[in-house]
């Protein structure tokens, strides 16, 4: 076990822990030159003082979307005398129209932002600020699908272009879900006038090159062997080509070697690092789900934990739930939260998306069950899933299911 002196002393494993962080942006982003060039083309009109088209970027977690956008933002900062002004907004934190407008105002009009105005006042000030010297404002909205009143936000930002005589506003939206726009009002969709860019997952060979470069910066010489790096890259490729996952495994493996006071990362630490990262990734993934998908997953977890009615099945090992009972529980939770439940069509879509994420299994019932129905099984630990969702949905560490 490490002592405080060990923790404060010079590491025998790490040179730069920051280099192993997913938030670290290297000087060159390998295997994403094409995507970076597409982002540059999208923002180029803004840099010349013209309105650009809105750009929406999609791709699974860990495919480099945010890193590439931040890379281009850093490039823009080096350009002198540009009329483009940019705000990067993490919509997981700034998850409403008001919060986004307040963040933009804070970035560019900090004195005004402290006066406690409402959304309409912030809109007016932002509109005047854009128009006063024909500037082009680019709002980078990371995890844009987390904004609760997204239709209102899109309407507000696109409306500025109609209300001003000079200058303009454009958006770069980043999302893990290609389908998120299906939730938008048709009027919002028609106002977007956007181009789209999809980031593909990384291959194992690409992941190996990425983590090898980071390992050379982050670890002391000889700590991470090629065998270990190839193993981690292969595991990350199985996780959907997720570079963040590979970096998380690498960092965890390094920490385990340090705790165990061994000079290198062996395959044991790499395998243990994969297990730790897999558990962490599941609960991070749950946190990124849209609200109604969380409510459906919470319904599955509640019924799995507390037991349903006669509609719950078990073979002594696994618990299976009838889809109809899960939907009824979801509607009950929505009613108690004073939220409008989605239709059964949307519910079936949510089940499909949760299944694609590997959080549940859903399949048609076979012989021995009357009628034709779908069975649902939770694939992640029940108690931890309930805890994570209760904290996220209700704002408390533990929730006794009263909302159900």
C-alpha positions as a Markdown table, in Angstrom:
| # | Residue | x | y | z |
|---|---|---|---|---|
| 1 | Unk | 0.0 | 0.0 | 0.0 |
| 2 | Unk | 1.3 | 3.5 | -0.9 |
| 3 | Unk | 2.1 | 6.0 | 1.8 |
| 4 | Unk | 1.6 | 9.7 | 1.6 |
| 5 | Unk | 5.3 | 10.1 | 1.1 |
| 6 | Unk | 5.1 | 7.7 | -1.9 |
| 7 | Unk | 2.3 | 9.7 | -3.4 |
| 8 | Unk | 4.2 | 13.0 | -3.0 |
| 9 | Unk | 7.5 | 11.6 | -4.2 |
| 10 | Unk | 8.7 | 11.4 | -7.8 |
| 11 | Unk | 6.8 | 8.7 | -9.7 |
| 12 | Unk | 8.8 | 5.8 | -11.0 |
| 13 | Unk | 6.1 | 5.1 | -13.6 |
| 14 | Unk | 4.7 | 8.4 | -14.8 |
| 15 | Unk | 6.4 | 11.3 | -16.5 |
| 16 | Unk | 3.2 | 13.2 | -17.3 |
| 17 | Unk | -0.2 | 11.9 | -16.1 |
| 18 | Unk | -1.9 | 14.7 | -18.1 |
| 19 | Unk | -0.7 | 13.2 | -21.4 |
| 20 | Unk | -2.8 | 10.1 | -20.6 |
| 21 | Unk | -5.9 | 12.1 | -20.0 |
| 22 | Unk | -8.7 | 12.2 | -22.7 |
| 23 | Unk | -8.8 | 16.0 | -22.2 |
| 24 | Unk | -5.2 | 16.3 | -23.4 |
| 25 | Unk | -4.9 | 17.6 | -26.9 |
| 26 | Unk | -1.6 | 16.6 | -28.6 |
| 27 | Unk | 0.2 | 18.8 | -31.0 |
| 28 | Unk | -0.9 | 16.6 | -33.9 |
| 29 | Unk | -4.1 | 14.5 | -34.1 |
| 30 | Unk | -3.3 | 11.4 | -36.0 |
| 31 | Unk | -5.8 | 9.6 | -38.3 |
| 32 | Unk | -8.2 | 12.6 | -38.1 |
| 33 | Unk | -6.7 | 14.9 | -40.8 |
| 34 | Unk | -9.7 | 14.5 | -43.1 |
| 35 | Unk | -12.2 | 15.4 | -40.3 |
| 36 | Unk | -10.1 | 18.4 | -39.1 |
| 37 | Unk | -10.0 | 19.7 | -42.7 |
| 38 | Unk | -13.8 | 19.4 | -42.8 |
| 39 | Unk | -14.2 | 21.4 | -39.6 |
| 40 | Unk | -11.8 | 24.0 | -41.0 |
| 41 | Unk | -13.8 | 24.3 | -44.2 |
| 42 | Unk | -17.0 | 24.8 | -42.2 |
| 43 | Unk | -15.5 | 27.7 | -40.1 |
| 44 | Unk | -13.5 | 29.3 | -42.9 |
| 45 | Unk | -16.3 | 31.7 | -44.0 |
| 46 | Unk | -16.7 | 32.9 | -40.4 |
| 47 | Unk | -13.0 | 33.8 | -40.3 |
| 48 | Unk | -13.5 | 35.9 | -43.4 |
| 49 | Unk | -16.5 | 37.7 | -41.9 |
| 50 | Unk | -19.2 | 35.7 | -43.7 |
| 51 | Unk | -21.9 | 33.5 | -42.2 |
| 52 | Unk | -20.9 | 29.9 | -42.3 |
| 53 | Unk | -23.3 | 26.9 | -42.4 |
| 54 | Unk | -24.1 | 25.2 | -39.2 |
| 55 | Unk | -22.0 | 22.0 | -38.7 |
| 56 | Unk | -23.2 | 18.9 | -36.8 |
| 57 | Unk | -20.6 | 16.3 | -35.8 |
| 58 | Unk | -21.6 | 12.8 | -34.8 |
| 59 | Unk | -19.7 | 9.7 | -33.6 |
| 60 | Unk | -19.4 | 7.3 | -30.7 |
| 61 | Unk | -17.6 | 8.3 | -27.5 |
| 62 | Unk | -13.8 | 8.3 | -28.0 |
| 63 | Unk | -13.7 | 8.9 | -31.7 |
| 64 | Unk | -12.0 | 12.3 | -31.4 |
| 65 | Unk | -14.9 | 14.7 | -32.0 |
| 66 | Unk | -14.2 | 17.2 | -29.2 |
| 67 | Unk | -10.4 | 16.9 | -29.6 |
| 68 | Unk | -10.6 | 17.8 | -33.3 |
| 69 | Unk | -12.9 | 20.8 | -32.6 |
| 70 | Unk | -10.6 | 22.1 | -29.8 |
| 71 | Unk | -7.7 | 21.6 | -32.2 |
| 72 | Unk | -9.3 | 23.9 | -34.7 |
| 73 | Unk | -10.3 | 26.4 | -32.0 |
| 74 | Unk | -6.7 | 26.6 | -31.0 |
| 75 | Unk | -5.7 | 27.2 | -34.7 |
| 76 | Unk | -8.3 | 30.1 | -34.9 |
| 77 | Unk | -6.8 | 31.7 | -31.8 |
| 78 | Unk | -3.5 | 32.1 | -33.6 |
| 79 | Unk | -5.1 | 34.0 | -36.5 |
| 80 | Unk | -4.8 | 37.8 | -36.1 |
| 81 | Unk | -7.6 | 40.3 | -36.8 |
| 82 | Unk | -10.3 | 37.7 | -37.4 |
| 83 | Unk | -13.9 | 38.8 | -37.0 |
| 84 | Unk | -14.9 | 35.4 | -35.7 |
| 85 | Unk | -15.6 | 35.0 | -31.9 |
| 86 | Unk | -16.0 | 31.6 | -30.5 |
| 87 | Unk | -17.5 | 30.0 | -27.3 |
| 88 | Unk | -17.0 | 26.4 | -26.4 |
| 89 | Unk | -19.9 | 25.3 | -24.3 |
| 90 | Unk | -20.1 | 21.9 | -22.6 |
| 91 | Unk | -23.9 | 21.2 | -22.7 |
| 92 | Unk | -23.7 | 18.6 | -20.0 |
| 93 | Unk | -23.0 | 21.6 | -17.6 |
| 94 | Unk | -24.8 | 24.4 | -19.5 |
| 95 | Unk | -27.9 | 22.3 | -20.3 |
| 96 | Unk | -30.6 | 24.9 | -21.0 |
| 97 | Unk | -31.1 | 27.9 | -23.3 |
| 98 | Unk | -30.6 | 30.3 | -20.5 |
| 99 | Unk | -27.4 | 28.7 | -19.3 |
| 100 | Unk | -26.0 | 28.6 | -22.8 |
| 101 | Unk | -26.8 | 32.3 | -23.3 |
| 102 | Unk | -25.3 | 33.2 | -19.9 |
| 103 | Unk | -22.1 | 31.3 | -20.7 |
| 104 | Unk | -21.7 | 33.1 | -24.0 |
| 105 | Unk | -22.4 | 36.5 | -22.3 |
| 106 | Unk | -19.9 | 35.6 | -19.6 |
| 107 | Unk | -17.3 | 34.7 | -22.2 |
| 108 | Unk | -17.6 | 37.9 | -24.2 |
| 109 | Unk | -19.4 | 40.4 | -22.1 |
| 110 | Unk | -18.4 | 39.5 | -18.5 |
| 111 | Unk | -19.5 | 42.8 | -16.9 |
| 112 | Unk | -23.0 | 42.5 | -18.3 |
| 113 | Unk | -23.3 | 38.8 | -17.4 |
| 114 | Unk | -23.1 | 39.6 | -13.7 |
| 115 | Unk | -26.2 | 41.8 | -13.7 |
| 116 | Unk | -28.7 | 38.9 | -13.3 |
| 117 | Unk | -30.7 | 39.5 | -16.5 |
| 118 | Unk | -33.1 | 36.9 | -18.0 |
| 119 | Unk | -32.9 | 35.0 | -21.3 |
| 120 | Unk | -34.7 | 37.8 | -23.3 |
| 121 | Unk | -32.3 | 40.4 | -22.1 |
| 122 | Unk | -29.3 | 38.2 | -22.7 |
| 123 | Unk | -30.6 | 37.6 | -26.3 |
| 124 | Unk | -31.0 | 41.3 | -26.9 |
| 125 | Unk | -27.5 | 42.0 | -25.7 |
| 126 | Unk | -25.9 | 39.2 | -27.7 |
| 127 | Unk | -27.7 | 40.3 | -30.8 |
| 128 | Unk | -26.5 | 43.9 | -30.4 |
| 129 | Unk | -23.0 | 42.7 | -29.7 |
| 130 | Unk | -22.9 | 40.6 | -32.9 |
| 131 | Unk | -24.3 | 43.4 | -35.0 |
| 132 | Unk | -22.4 | 46.4 | -33.7 |
| 133 | Unk | -19.2 | 45.6 | -35.7 |
| 134 | Unk | -20.5 | 42.9 | -38.0 |
| 135 | Unk | -18.8 | 40.1 | -36.1 |
| 136 | Unk | -19.4 | 36.4 | -36.7 |
| 137 | Unk | -20.1 | 34.4 | -33.6 |
| 138 | Unk | -19.6 | 30.6 | -33.6 |
| 139 | Unk | -21.2 | 28.6 | -30.7 |
| 140 | Unk | -19.5 | 25.2 | -30.2 |
| 141 | Unk | -22.1 | 23.1 | -28.4 |
| 142 | Unk | -20.5 | 19.9 | -27.1 |
| 143 | Unk | -23.1 | 17.2 | -26.3 |
| 144 | Unk | -25.7 | 19.4 | -27.7 |
| 145 | Unk | -28.4 | 16.7 | -27.2 |
| 146 | Unk | -28.1 | 17.3 | -23.4 |
| 147 | Unk | -29.8 | 20.7 | -23.7 |
| 148 | Unk | -33.3 | 20.3 | -22.1 |
| 149 | Unk | -35.0 | 22.9 | -24.2 |
| 150 | Unk | -32.9 | 22.4 | -27.4 |
| 151 | Unk | -35.7 | 23.6 | -29.7 |
| 152 | Unk | -35.8 | 26.9 | -27.9 |
| 153 | Unk | -32.0 | 27.3 | -28.0 |
| 154 | Unk | -31.8 | 26.5 | -31.7 |
| 155 | Unk | -34.6 | 28.9 | -32.5 |
| 156 | Unk | -32.9 | 31.6 | -30.4 |
| 157 | Unk | -29.5 | 31.3 | -32.1 |
| 158 | Unk | -30.9 | 31.0 | -35.6 |
| 159 | Unk | -33.3 | 33.9 | -35.0 |
| 160 | Unk | -30.4 | 36.3 | -34.4 |
| 161 | Unk | -29.5 | 36.0 | -38.1 |
| 162 | Unk | -33.0 | 37.1 | -39.0 |
| 163 | Unk | -32.9 | 40.1 | -36.6 |
| 164 | Unk | -29.6 | 41.6 | -37.5 |
| 165 | Unk | -28.4 | 43.6 | -40.6 |
| 166 | Unk | -24.7 | 42.7 | -40.3 |
| 167 | Unk | -22.7 | 39.8 | -38.8 |
| 168 | Unk | -24.1 | 36.4 | -38.0 |
| 169 | Unk | -24.2 | 33.4 | -35.8 |
| 170 | Unk | -23.4 | 29.8 | -36.6 |
| 171 | Unk | -23.3 | 26.6 | -34.6 |
| 172 | Unk | -21.1 | 23.6 | -34.3 |
| 173 | Unk | -23.0 | 20.9 | -32.6 |
| 174 | Unk | -21.3 | 17.7 | -31.2 |
| 175 | Unk | -23.3 | 14.6 | -30.3 |
| 176 | Unk | -22.8 | 10.9 | -29.7 |
| 177 | Unk | -26.2 | 10.2 | -31.2 |
| 178 | Unk | -26.9 | 10.6 | -34.9 |
| 179 | Unk | -30.6 | 10.3 | -34.1 |
| 180 | Unk | -30.9 | 13.1 | -31.7 |
| 181 | Unk | -32.4 | 15.5 | -34.3 |
| 182 | Unk | -35.4 | 13.3 | -34.6 |
| 183 | Unk | -36.5 | 14.8 | -31.3 |
| 184 | Unk | -36.5 | 18.3 | -32.7 |
| 185 | Unk | -39.5 | 20.3 | -33.8 |
| 186 | Unk | -39.7 | 20.5 | -37.6 |
| 187 | Unk | -39.4 | 24.3 | -37.4 |
| 188 | Unk | -36.1 | 24.0 | -35.6 |
| 189 | Unk | -34.9 | 21.5 | -38.2 |
| 190 | Unk | -35.8 | 23.7 | -41.1 |
| 191 | Unk | -33.9 | 26.6 | -39.5 |
| 192 | Unk | -30.7 | 24.7 | -39.1 |
| 193 | Unk | -29.3 | 24.6 | -42.7 |
| 194 | Unk | -26.5 | 22.4 | -41.5 |
| 195 | Unk | -23.8 | 20.1 | -42.9 |
| 196 | Unk | -23.0 | 16.9 | -41.1 |
| 197 | Unk | -19.8 | 15.1 | -40.3 |
| 198 | Unk | -19.6 | 11.6 | -38.9 |
| 199 | Unk | -16.5 | 10.4 | -37.1 |
| 200 | Unk | -15.8 | 6.7 | -37.6 |
| 201 | Unk | -14.5 | 4.4 | -34.8 |
| 202 | Unk | -10.7 | 3.9 | -34.6 |
| 203 | Unk | -9.2 | 0.6 | -35.8 |
| 204 | Unk | -7.0 | -1.4 | -33.5 |
| 205 | Unk | -3.9 | -0.4 | -35.4 |
| 206 | Unk | -4.8 | 3.3 | -35.1 |
| 207 | Unk | -5.5 | 2.9 | -31.4 |
| 208 | Unk | -2.1 | 1.3 | -30.9 |
| 209 | Unk | -0.4 | 4.3 | -32.6 |
| 210 | Unk | -2.4 | 6.8 | -30.5 |
| 211 | Unk | -1.6 | 5.2 | -27.2 |
| 212 | Unk | 2.0 | 4.4 | -28.1 |
| 213 | Unk | 2.6 | 8.1 | -28.7 |
| 214 | Unk | 0.9 | 9.0 | -25.4 |
| 215 | Unk | 2.8 | 6.3 | -23.5 |
| 216 | Unk | 6.1 | 7.8 | -24.8 |
| 217 | Unk | 5.1 | 11.2 | -23.3 |
| 218 | Unk | 3.2 | 9.9 | -20.2 |
| 219 | Unk | 5.4 | 7.1 | -18.9 |
| 220 | Unk | 9.1 | 6.6 | -18.1 |
| 221 | Unk | 11.1 | 4.7 | -20.7 |
| 222 | Unk | 10.3 | 1.0 | -20.8 |
| 223 | Unk | 7.2 | 1.1 | -18.6 |
| 224 | Unk | 4.7 | 0.1 | -21.3 |
| 225 | Unk | 5.8 | -2.7 | -23.7 |
| 226 | Unk | 4.5 | -3.1 | -27.2 |
| 227 | Unk | 2.8 | -6.3 | -26.1 |
| 228 | Unk | 0.8 | -4.4 | -23.5 |
| 229 | Unk | 0.0 | -1.6 | -25.9 |
| 230 | Unk | -1.2 | -4.0 | -28.6 |
| 231 | Unk | -3.4 | -5.8 | -26.0 |
| 232 | Unk | -5.0 | -2.5 | -24.8 |
| 233 | Unk | -5.6 | -1.3 | -28.4 |
| 234 | Unk | -7.3 | -4.6 | -29.2 |
| 235 | Unk | -9.5 | -4.4 | -26.2 |
| 236 | Unk | -10.5 | -0.8 | -27.0 |
| 237 | Unk | -11.3 | -1.8 | -30.6 |
| 238 | Unk | -13.7 | -4.4 | -29.2 |
| 239 | Unk | -15.3 | -1.5 | -27.2 |
| 240 | Unk | -16.2 | 0.2 | -30.4 |
| 241 | Unk | -12.9 | 1.9 | -31.4 |
| 242 | Unk | -12.9 | 4.1 | -28.3 |
| 243 | Unk | -9.6 | 6.0 | -27.9 |
| 244 | Unk | -10.8 | 7.4 | -24.5 |
| 245 | Unk | -11.2 | 3.8 | -23.3 |
| 246 | Unk | -7.7 | 2.9 | -24.4 |
| 247 | Unk | -6.2 | 5.9 | -22.6 |
| 248 | Unk | -8.2 | 5.1 | -19.5 |
| 249 | Unk | -7.0 | 1.5 | -19.4 |
| 250 | Unk | -3.4 | 2.7 | -19.9 |
| 251 | Unk | -3.7 | 5.2 | -17.1 |
| 252 | Unk | -5.3 | 2.6 | -14.7 |
| 253 | Unk | -2.7 | 0.0 | -15.6 |
| 254 | Unk | 0.1 | 2.5 | -14.8 |
| 255 | Unk | -1.6 | 3.4 | -11.4 |
| 256 | Unk | -1.8 | -0.3 | -10.6 |
| 257 | Unk | 1.9 | -0.8 | -11.3 |
| 258 | Unk | 2.7 | 2.1 | -9.1 |
| 259 | Unk | 0.5 | 0.8 | -6.3 |
| 260 | Unk | 2.1 | -2.6 | -6.6 |
| 261 | Unk | 5.6 | -1.1 | -6.7 |
| 262 | Unk | 6.6 | -2.8 | -9.8 |
| 263 | Unk | 8.7 | -1.0 | -12.5 |
| 264 | Unk | 6.6 | -1.9 | -15.6 |
| 265 | Unk | 3.1 | -2.5 | -16.7 |
| 266 | Unk | 2.7 | -6.3 | -17.0 |
| 267 | Unk | -0.2 | -8.1 | -18.7 |
| 268 | Unk | -1.8 | -8.6 | -15.3 |
| 269 | Unk | -2.0 | -4.8 | -14.7 |
| 270 | Unk | -3.3 | -4.3 | -18.3 |
| 271 | Unk | -6.0 | -6.9 | -17.8 |
| 272 | Unk | -7.0 | -5.5 | -14.4 |
| 273 | Unk | -7.0 | -2.0 | -16.0 |
| 274 | Unk | -9.4 | -3.2 | -18.7 |
| 275 | Unk | -11.9 | -4.5 | -16.1 |
| 276 | Unk | -11.7 | -1.3 | -14.1 |
| 277 | Unk | -12.2 | 0.9 | -17.2 |
| 278 | Unk | -15.1 | -1.3 | -18.5 |
| 279 | Unk | -17.0 | -0.7 | -15.2 |
| 280 | Unk | -16.3 | 3.0 | -15.2 |
| 281 | Unk | -17.3 | 3.3 | -18.9 |
| 282 | Unk | -20.7 | 1.7 | -18.3 |
| 283 | Unk | -21.6 | 4.3 | -15.7 |
| 284 | Unk | -20.2 | 7.2 | -17.7 |
| 285 | Unk | -22.3 | 5.9 | -20.6 |
| 286 | Unk | -25.5 | 5.9 | -18.5 |
| 287 | Unk | -24.8 | 9.5 | -17.6 |
| 288 | Unk | -24.8 | 10.5 | -21.3 |
| 289 | Unk | -28.2 | 9.0 | -22.1 |
| 290 | Unk | -31.1 | 11.3 | -22.9 |
| 291 | Unk | -33.6 | 11.7 | -20.1 |
| 292 | Unk | -36.3 | 9.4 | -21.3 |
| 293 | Unk | -33.8 | 6.6 | -22.1 |
| 294 | Unk | -32.6 | 7.0 | -18.5 |
| 295 | Unk | -36.2 | 6.7 | -17.2 |
| 296 | Unk | -36.7 | 3.5 | -19.3 |
| 297 | Unk | -33.4 | 2.0 | -18.0 |
| 298 | Unk | -34.4 | 3.0 | -14.5 |
| 299 | Unk | -37.7 | 1.2 | -14.9 |
| 300 | Unk | -35.8 | -1.9 | -16.0 |
| 301 | Unk | -33.4 | -1.6 | -13.0 |
| 302 | Unk | -36.2 | -1.0 | -10.5 |
| 303 | Unk | -38.2 | -4.0 | -11.7 |
| 304 | Unk | -35.1 | -6.2 | -11.7 |
| 305 | Unk | -34.1 | -5.1 | -8.2 |
| 306 | Unk | -37.5 | -5.2 | -6.5 |
| 307 | Unk | -39.3 | -7.7 | -8.5 |
| 308 | Unk | -42.3 | -7.1 | -10.8 |
| 309 | Unk | -45.6 | -8.9 | -10.9 |
| 310 | Unk | -46.3 | -12.2 | -12.5 |
| 311 | Unk | -44.8 | -10.8 | -15.7 |
| 312 | Unk | -41.3 | -11.2 | -14.4 |
| 313 | Unk | -39.5 | -14.4 | -15.4 |
| 314 | Unk | -36.3 | -16.0 | -14.0 |
| 315 | Unk | -34.4 | -19.1 | -14.9 |
| 316 | Unk | -32.5 | -19.1 | -11.5 |
| 317 | Unk | -29.6 | -17.1 | -13.0 |
| 318 | Unk | -31.0 | -14.3 | -15.1 |
| 319 | Unk | -34.1 | -12.1 | -14.6 |
| 320 | Unk | -36.3 | -11.4 | -17.6 |
| 321 | Unk | -39.0 | -8.7 | -17.7 |
| 322 | Unk | -42.0 | -8.4 | -20.0 |
| 323 | Unk | -41.7 | -5.2 | -22.2 |
| 324 | Unk | -45.2 | -4.2 | -21.4 |
| 325 | Unk | -44.5 | -4.1 | -17.6 |
| 326 | Unk | -41.4 | -2.0 | -18.1 |
| 327 | Unk | -43.4 | 0.5 | -20.2 |
| 328 | Unk | -46.1 | 0.7 | -17.5 |
| 329 | Unk | -43.5 | 1.4 | -14.9 |
| 330 | Unk | -41.9 | 4.0 | -17.1 |
| 331 | Unk | -45.3 | 5.7 | -17.5 |
| 332 | Unk | -45.8 | 5.6 | -13.7 |
| 333 | Unk | -42.4 | 7.3 | -13.1 |
| 334 | Unk | -43.2 | 10.0 | -15.7 |
| 335 | Unk | -46.5 | 10.7 | -14.1 |
| 336 | Unk | -45.0 | 11.0 | -10.6 |
| 337 | Unk | -42.3 | 13.3 | -12.0 |
| 338 | Unk | -45.0 | 15.4 | -13.8 |
| 339 | Unk | -43.5 | 14.5 | -17.2 |
| 340 | Unk | -45.3 | 13.5 | -20.4 |
| 341 | Unk | -44.4 | 9.9 | -21.2 |
| 342 | Unk | -43.4 | 9.1 | -24.7 |
| 343 | Unk | -45.5 | 6.9 | -26.9 |
| 344 | Unk | -45.0 | 3.1 | -27.2 |
| 345 | Unk | -43.3 | 3.7 | -30.6 |
| 346 | Unk | -40.7 | 5.9 | -28.9 |
| 347 | Unk | -40.4 | 3.5 | -26.1 |
| 348 | Unk | -39.5 | 0.6 | -28.5 |
| 349 | Unk | -36.9 | 2.9 | -30.1 |
| 350 | Unk | -35.4 | 3.6 | -26.6 |
| 351 | Unk | -35.2 | -0.1 | -25.9 |
| 352 | Unk | -33.4 | -0.6 | -29.2 |
| 353 | Unk | -30.9 | 2.2 | -28.4 |
| 354 | Unk | -30.3 | 0.9 | -24.9 |
| 355 | Unk | -29.6 | -2.6 | -26.4 |
| 356 | Unk | -27.2 | -1.1 | -29.0 |
| 357 | Unk | -25.3 | 0.5 | -26.0 |
| 358 | Unk | -25.0 | -2.9 | -24.4 |
| 359 | Unk | -27.0 | -1.9 | -21.3 |
| 360 | Unk | -30.0 | -4.3 | -21.8 |
| 361 | Unk | -30.8 | -7.3 | -23.9 |
| 362 | Unk | -34.2 | -7.4 | -25.6 |
| 363 | Unk | -35.6 | -10.3 | -27.6 |
| 364 | Unk | -38.9 | -11.9 | -28.7 |
| 365 | Unk | -40.4 | -14.5 | -26.4 |
| 366 | Unk | -40.3 | -18.1 | -27.5 |
| 367 | Unk | -42.5 | -21.1 | -27.0 |
| 368 | Unk | -44.1 | -21.6 | -23.6 |
| 369 | Unk | -45.2 | -18.0 | -23.2 |
| 370 | Unk | -48.7 | -17.1 | -24.2 |
| 371 | Unk | -48.9 | -14.5 | -26.9 |
| 372 | Unk | -46.2 | -12.6 | -28.7 |
| 373 | Unk | -44.1 | -10.2 | -26.6 |
| 374 | Unk | -40.6 | -8.9 | -26.0 |
| 375 | Unk | -38.5 | -9.9 | -23.1 |
| 376 | Unk | -36.0 | -7.4 | -21.5 |
| 377 | Unk | -33.0 | -8.2 | -19.4 |
| 378 | Unk | -30.6 | -5.8 | -17.6 |
| 379 | Unk | -27.0 | -6.4 | -18.5 |
| 380 | Unk | -25.3 | -4.1 | -16.0 |
| 381 | Unk | -25.2 | -4.4 | -12.1 |
| 382 | Unk | -28.7 | -3.6 | -10.7 |
| 383 | Unk | -27.8 | -1.7 | -7.5 |
| 384 | Unk | -25.1 | 0.4 | -9.1 |
| 385 | Unk | -27.3 | 1.3 | -12.0 |
| 386 | Unk | -30.1 | 2.3 | -9.7 |
| 387 | Unk | -27.7 | 4.4 | -7.6 |
| 388 | Unk | -26.3 | 6.2 | -10.7 |
| 389 | Unk | -29.7 | 6.9 | -12.2 |
| 390 | Unk | -31.3 | 8.1 | -8.9 |
| 391 | Unk | -28.5 | 10.5 | -8.3 |
| 392 | Unk | -28.7 | 11.8 | -11.9 |
| 393 | Unk | -32.5 | 11.9 | -12.2 |
| 394 | Unk | -33.4 | 12.9 | -8.6 |
| 395 | Unk | -30.3 | 14.7 | -7.4 |
| 396 | Unk | -29.7 | 12.4 | -4.4 |
| 397 | Unk | -27.1 | 9.7 | -3.9 |
| 398 | Unk | -29.7 | 7.1 | -2.9 |
| 399 | Unk | -33.3 | 7.0 | -3.9 |
| 400 | Unk | -35.8 | 4.6 | -2.5 |
| 401 | Unk | -37.9 | 4.3 | -5.6 |
| 402 | Unk | -40.6 | 6.6 | -4.4 |
| 403 | Unk | -40.8 | 8.3 | -7.8 |
| 404 | Unk | -41.9 | 4.9 | -9.2 |
